[in-house]
Amino acid sequence: MLSFPPLDTSLESPGLGAVVLLAVLQGVAEFLPISSSGHLVLARGLVGLEEAGLSLDVALHVGTLAAVLVAYRREVAQLIRDLLGGKLHMIGWLIVATIPVGVAGVLLDDALDRAAQTSVVAGYGLFATAIFLIIGDRARRRLGSAADGDEGGYGAPAWRLAVLLGLAQMLAICPGVSRSGTTIAAGLVLGLPIAQAARYSFLMSIPAILGAAVFKLPDALGEGIGDLRTSWVLIGVAIAAVAGWASLRVLLVVTSRGAFPWFAGYCALLGAGALLFL
């Protein structure tokens, strides 16, 4: 009888199993409103995983960035056409929306690294996500049928919206707080149709994810990939991209059907489990 050695899931000496696990979690939870950072913190604590390494973290974020670029390729193409044509409103809007999270990420970098090592912070962050999702769902219900509408394209959103959604995105630098959940909920509270709120949320994620990857890149290059094989890292990037694309498509379908309370309940239960058992 053929036998196969088990995949090494220890990140102290990282194996393919660990890379696949983290890639799936990163891809799925980055865009569903359940917090990828919270899931990664809890996964490491639950199965005894050590820090995966900055290089792998940056690589997996590149995978999820690719998912956004594919899912919103029409909007990205429109942004490029606008840039080439000198129409800079939306480019400027995205820059303004990215400034809060960029400034907070630079100033709080060390504190965030420490927070990412404890399940307590992730647990409270997941509770915060649950609250944001409930608030967003109530706003969606108040909007009624208008919440399901969409302007088409990305429109010409106001600068005030960029600032407010940027501040909402800034909250998600805390482990356990979902970036997509927080920004979409904020958009609903501000009166946006849910499809439009999701579109702005994920367009905002492009400079946010890219900026974080570039900011961490020098340290990642200096650290190298350690015991990881290059092929494993590339597999992780591909899995994160596919899982991210799938979660994006799922979210766009289920959010219009009132799924936020279910995501909120899941986050609350996971947060409670983190505080009680990890």
Secondary structure, DSSP 8 states (H G I E B T S, - for coil): ----------SSS--HHHHHHHHHHHHHHHHTTT-HHHHHHHHHHHHT-----HHHHHHHHHHHHHHHHHHTHHHHHHHHHHHHTT--HHHHHHHHHHHHHHHHHHHTHHHHHHHTT-HHHHHHHHHHHHHHHHHHHHHHHHHGGGGG---SS-----HHHHHHHHHHHHHTTSTT--HHHHHHHHHHHTT--HHHHHHHHHHHHHHHHHHHHHHHHHHHHHH--TT--HHHHHHHHHHHHHHHHHHHHHHHHHGGGT-HHHHHHHHHHHHHHHHHH-
